[in-house]
């Protein structure tokens, strides 16, 4: 899939959010939601540990934050930038939020090798291929070495 001029900039901000999440004691994942005009609708990191909630992945946190301020229409043309390819739970949230485009850094396959686990190793393209509507454009991996760097030394 083709990239857009702002993709690398916003993806780097999502990677920075992952770094921040890690510094705060959470898993190193970050996400950003942007409108087509380049406005940032939400940015969030993973808060699974500090929030004491296993559903507080970066993508779900960003979606919650976006819906707290914007209506559903704003997300129907947005792009979600995420430091790592979304897991199945996050893909479900992205689908139900109606976000039509995802740009990710580290692939699920690469992450599985880093974490040494195949838990829920289902690439997002496979998940979204099974949904009926709306279609989701997926771009990635993009800037994967930068996205991988955030995980260095974290997973033991």
DAVENSUL-V361103 format. One record per helix or strand. SS is the DSSP state (A for helix, B for strand). FROM is the first residue (numbers start at 1). TO is the last residue. If there is no record, write none. Layout:
ss = {SS	SS}
from = {FROM	FROM}
to = {TO	TO}
//
This chain:
ss = {A	B	B	A	A	B	A	B	A	A	B	A}
from = {7	30	40	58	72	79	88	101	108	124	137	144}
to = {23	34	45	69	75	84	97	106	115	129	139	149}
//
